[in-house]
Amino acid sequence: SFPKGAIAGTFLHSIYEEIDFNTADEASVEAVLVQRLPLSGYELDWVPALTQFVLQSLQVELKGDTASKVFSLRDIKSADRLVEMEFVLPFKSIHCAPINQLLKEYDPLALRAGDLTFKSVSGMLKGFIDLTLRHDNRYYILDYKSNFLGDSAEDYQLEAMEHAMIDHRYDFQYVLYTLALHRLLGTRLPNYNYDRDIGGAFYLFLRGMEQGQSTGVFYTKPKRELIEKLDAIFEGNV
């Protein structure tokens, strides 16, 4: 029942950006809420409910691929997280047709989403990843979504989240985020290996997250071939 819209989304993002996942307790979360709620135009009456919501959301299990250990945000120390990581992806002249073909070949959501449509472009693509984190020596992308999909946690099952992902083309977003992380780690990690070092991407539909449930948590890991071939397209090698 929390208000919907862009302001609400920005507000919820700000709470998760500011709290320390590893040490958060009622007092520390309340302090952030008391400061942030009025700045976004919300009443302090929301403090109790939002405090409990945030604390339980930190305990929700995040399950990656079979090579990843299950963890929660509570397990992530400040030293293992990077908030709003900025990236710039330079690219030579690109066309939508080869990118559409590549996405449909390797990504099941893109196959259902239809074609991207844009004219030939070149230049720089700039963006920010909500959260980049490290757990068990693997690196993950995490994106917070405040989309309203329904009034109960049941409305945030996988199928409903997939529809939202497709509607907003988040499938292309997590591919671009993964490419940015792939390029970064390739320059920073000795003997970097995509399959071993990248854990994947989590999209957290915050309104549907519930401790002990899988609702509200969407996970994917783009295939290495997709990222490498898209990298080649951006480099002008295709």
TORZA-652574 format. One record per residue (C-alpha): x, y, z; residue number from 1. Coordinates in Angstrom, 3 decimals, padded with zeros to 6 digits. Each point is the difference from the previous one (the first is absolute). Example, Ala and Ser with C-alpha at 12.3 -4.5 7.8 and 13.67 -1.06 7.14 Angstrom:
2
<<012.300 -004.500 007.800> 1>
<<001.370 003.440 -000.660> 2>
***
This chain:
238
<<000.000 000.000 000.000> 1>
<<003.019 002.322 -000.087> 2>
<<-000.501 002.784 -002.579> 3>
<<000.879 -000.803 -003.597> 4>
<<001.910 001.941 -002.617> 5>
<<003.440 001.363 -000.750> 6>
<<000.383 001.879 003.296> 7>
<<-000.784 -003.159 001.979> 8>
<<002.511 -001.962 -002.074> 9>
<<002.754 002.554 000.556> 10>
<<-000.782 000.063 003.718> 11>
<<000.172 -003.793 000.383> 12>
<<003.281 -000.071 -001.937> 13>
<<001.453 002.600 002.341> 14>
<<-000.801 -002.073 003.098> 15>
<<001.855 -003.063 -001.284> 16>
<<002.893 002.153 -001.146> 17>
<<000.472 001.552 003.408> 18>
<<-000.438 -002.855 002.479> 19>
<<002.751 -002.459 000.889> 20>
<<-001.443 -003.397 -000.942> 21>
<<002.315 -001.898 002.309> 22>
<<-000.703 001.961 003.184> 23>
<<-003.450 001.528 -000.557> 24>
<<-002.348 -000.085 002.984> 25>
<<-003.235 001.765 000.937> 26>
<<001.740 003.098 001.325> 27>
<<002.264 000.517 -003.028> 28>
<<-002.778 -000.610 -002.547> 29>
<<-002.398 002.278 001.874> 30>
<<002.608 002.756 000.044> 31>
<<000.345 -000.160 -003.790> 32>
<<-003.778 -000.064 -000.488> 33>
<<-000.594 002.946 002.326> 34>
<<002.445 001.996 -002.068> 35>
<<-001.090 -001.180 -003.443> 36>
<<-003.788 -000.180 000.221> 37>
<<-000.625 003.768 000.387> 38>
<<002.492 000.770 -002.777> 39>
<<-002.187 -002.040 -002.375> 40>
<<-003.252 001.468 001.342> 41>
<<-001.139 -003.016 002.027> 42>
<<-001.376 -000.104 003.537> 43>
<<002.025 -001.442 002.869> 44>
<<-002.949 -002.340 000.663> 45>
<<001.716 -002.313 -002.506> 46>
<<003.043 -000.530 002.248> 47>
<<-001.155 -003.142 001.908> 48>
<<-001.266 -001.914 -003.044> 49>
<<002.937 000.935 -002.219> 50>
<<002.513 -000.834 002.720> 51>
<<-001.333 -003.536 000.338> 52>
<<-000.278 -000.389 -003.755> 53>
<<003.602 001.052 -000.633> 54>
<<001.379 -002.232 002.751> 55>
<<-001.837 -003.106 -001.209> 56>
<<000.914 000.697 -003.632> 57>
<<003.674 -000.164 000.971> 58>
<<-000.594 -003.613 001.056> 59>
<<-001.609 -001.158 -003.262> 60>
<<002.056 -002.765 -001.625> 61>
<<001.669 000.816 -003.303> 62>
<<000.567 -003.141 -002.050> 63>
<<002.268 000.263 -003.028> 64>
<<001.151 -002.737 -002.349> 65>
<<001.174 -003.432 001.135> 66>
<<003.546 001.299 000.491> 67>
<<-001.141 002.715 002.416> 68>
<<-000.543 -000.274 003.729> 69>
<<-003.346 001.239 001.297> 70>
<<000.294 003.310 001.842> 71>
<<-002.034 002.998 001.108> 72>
<<000.694 003.724 000.022> 73>
<<000.643 -000.365 003.734> 74>
<<003.156 -001.984 -000.879> 75>
<<001.521 002.816 -002.048> 76>
<<002.506 002.221 001.779> 77>
<<000.564 003.596 -001.061> 78>
<<003.418 -000.885 -001.421> 79>
<<-001.685 -002.442 -002.399> 80>
<<-002.524 002.394 -001.518> 81>
<<000.229 002.878 -002.438> 82>
<<-003.030 002.294 -000.202> 83>
<<-001.014 001.645 -003.295> 84>
<<003.001 -001.223 -001.954> 85>
<<000.376 002.291 -003.002> 86>
<<001.026 -001.490 -003.317> 87>
<<000.651 001.274 -003.495> 88>
<<-000.163 -002.379 -002.958> 89>
<<001.523 001.440 -003.177> 90>
<<-001.279 -001.562 -003.199> 91>
<<000.632 000.262 -003.718> 92>
<<-002.923 000.353 -002.398> 93>
<<-002.626 -002.566 000.978> 94>
<<-003.354 -001.025 -001.438> 95>
<<-002.965 -001.544 001.778> 96>
<<-000.309 -003.048 -002.296> 97>
<<003.140 -001.923 001.096> 98>
<<-000.661 000.860 003.655> 99>
<<-003.587 -001.253 -000.246> 100>
<<001.199 -003.199 -001.643> 101>
<<002.628 -000.520 002.699> 102>
<<-002.399 000.633 002.894> 103>
<<-002.635 -002.338 -001.401> 104>
<<002.567 -002.750 -000.518> 105>
<<001.304 000.027 003.548> 106>
<<-002.583 001.596 002.312> 107>
<<-003.470 -001.544 000.533> 108>
<<-001.561 003.243 001.234> 109>
<<001.280 001.931 -003.005> 110>
<<-001.498 -002.658 -002.245> 111>
<<-003.414 000.789 001.468> 112>
<<000.513 003.762 000.126> 113>
<<000.121 000.825 -003.687> 114>
<<002.459 002.198 -001.851> 115>
<<001.940 003.025 001.165> 116>
<<-000.439 002.832 -002.478> 117>
<<002.618 002.696 -000.484> 118>
<<001.921 001.533 -002.874> 119>
<<003.706 -000.506 -000.538> 120>
<<001.800 001.621 002.934> 121>
<<003.547 000.417 001.281> 122>
<<001.595 001.667 002.989> 123>
<<-000.118 -000.660 003.736> 124>
<<-002.624 -001.743 002.123> 125>
<<000.057 001.245 003.592> 126>
<<-001.860 -001.621 002.876> 127>
<<-000.073 -000.854 003.691> 128>
<<-000.469 -003.390 001.649> 129>
<<-002.015 000.216 003.230> 130>
<<002.292 -002.394 001.840> 131>
<<003.021 -002.072 -000.944> 132>
<<000.942 -002.493 002.694> 133>
<<002.451 -002.781 000.728> 134>
<<-000.847 -003.222 001.799> 135>
<<002.136 -003.119 000.215> 136>
<<002.389 001.546 -002.535> 137>
<<-002.740 000.381 -002.605> 138>
<<-001.323 003.324 -001.252> 139>
<<-003.700 000.801 -000.330> 140>
<<-002.153 002.753 -001.432> 141>
<<-003.001 000.987 002.066> 142>
<<-002.779 002.326 -001.104> 143>
<<-002.815 001.253 002.237> 144>
<<-003.449 000.217 -001.551> 145>
<<-002.966 001.644 001.692> 146>
<<-002.507 -001.061 -002.696> 147>
<<-003.500 -000.657 001.321> 148>
<<-001.147 -003.394 -001.285> 149>
<<-002.839 -000.629 002.439> 150>
<<-001.231 000.195 003.584> 151>
<<001.538 -003.220 001.314> 152>
<<003.315 -001.863 -000.113> 153>
<<-001.654 -002.582 -002.261> 154>
<<-000.147 002.661 -002.722> 155>
<<003.812 -000.017 -000.102> 156>
<<000.527 -003.575 -001.117> 157>
<<002.470 -000.729 -002.807> 158>
<<-002.509 000.247 -002.873> 159>
<<-001.223 003.421 001.111> 160>
<<003.562 001.256 000.417> 161>
<<000.933 -001.301 -003.447> 162>
<<-002.904 001.939 -001.538> 163>
<<001.219 003.168 001.731> 164>
<<003.566 -000.657 -001.130> 165>
<<-001.166 -000.373 -003.609> 166>
<<-002.322 003.027 000.087> 167>
<<002.825 002.293 001.106> 168>
<<002.761 -001.771 -001.970> 169>
<<001.960 -000.689 003.173> 170>
<<001.315 -003.015 -001.919> 171>
<<002.151 002.307 -002.135> 172>
<<000.899 002.029 003.075> 173>
<<001.517 -002.932 001.886> 174>
<<001.918 -001.044 -003.116> 175>
<<001.545 003.468 -000.251> 176>
<<000.750 000.037 003.738> 177>
<<001.664 -003.392 -000.305> 178>
<<002.091 001.171 -002.937> 179>
<<001.171 002.990 002.060> 180>
<<000.949 -002.261 002.921> 181>
<<001.665 -002.473 -002.373> 182>
<<002.208 002.737 -001.428> 183>
<<000.850 001.358 003.456> 184>
<<000.963 -003.352 001.498> 185>
<<002.001 -000.850 -003.108> 186>
<<002.289 002.932 000.802> 187>
<<000.080 -000.485 003.781> 188>
<<000.087 -003.737 000.764> 189>
<<003.073 -002.123 -000.828> 190>
<<-001.024 -003.017 -002.097> 191>
<<-003.579 001.286 -000.199> 192>
<<-002.518 -002.655 -001.044> 193>
<<-003.619 000.949 -000.767> 194>
<<-001.523 -003.339 000.970> 195>
<<001.862 -000.128 003.309> 196>
<<000.121 003.648 001.081> 197>
<<-003.377 001.429 -001.001> 198>
<<-002.909 -001.240 002.074> 199>
<<-002.832 001.598 -001.973> 200>
<<-002.671 002.660 000.460> 201>
<<-002.749 000.313 002.601> 202>
<<-003.022 002.217 -000.548> 203>
<<-001.733 000.601 003.317> 204>
<<-003.650 000.959 -000.290> 205>
<<-000.022 001.517 003.458> 206>
<<-003.763 000.020 000.577> 207>
<<-000.159 -003.776 -000.429> 208>
<<002.989 -001.034 002.094> 209>
<<-000.886 -002.139 002.999> 210>
<<002.320 -001.889 002.298> 211>
<<-000.231 -003.752 -000.555> 212>
<<-001.545 000.456 -003.459> 213>
<<001.400 000.288 -003.520> 214>
<<-002.453 002.710 -001.041> 215>
<<001.441 003.309 -001.123> 216>
<<003.396 -001.444 -000.965> 217>
<<000.873 -000.392 -003.682> 218>
<<003.373 -001.521 -000.885> 219>
<<001.815 -000.553 -003.263> 220>
<<003.515 -000.415 -001.333> 221>
<<000.452 000.909 -003.661> 222>
<<001.876 -002.616 -001.987> 223>
<<003.692 000.729 -000.478> 224>
<<-000.371 -000.311 -003.781> 225>
<<-002.630 002.767 000.017> 226>
<<002.231 002.388 001.945> 227>
<<003.098 -000.751 -002.067> 228>
<<-001.833 000.404 -003.315> 229>
<<-001.680 003.238 001.118> 230>
<<003.419 001.242 001.115> 231>
<<001.308 -000.737 -003.489> 232>
<<-002.882 001.913 -001.600> 233>
<<000.679 003.020 002.208> 234>
<<003.681 -000.186 -000.935> 235>
<<-000.890 -000.021 -003.688> 236>
<<001.466 -003.453 -000.532> 237>
<<-003.147 -001.515 -001.515> 238>
***
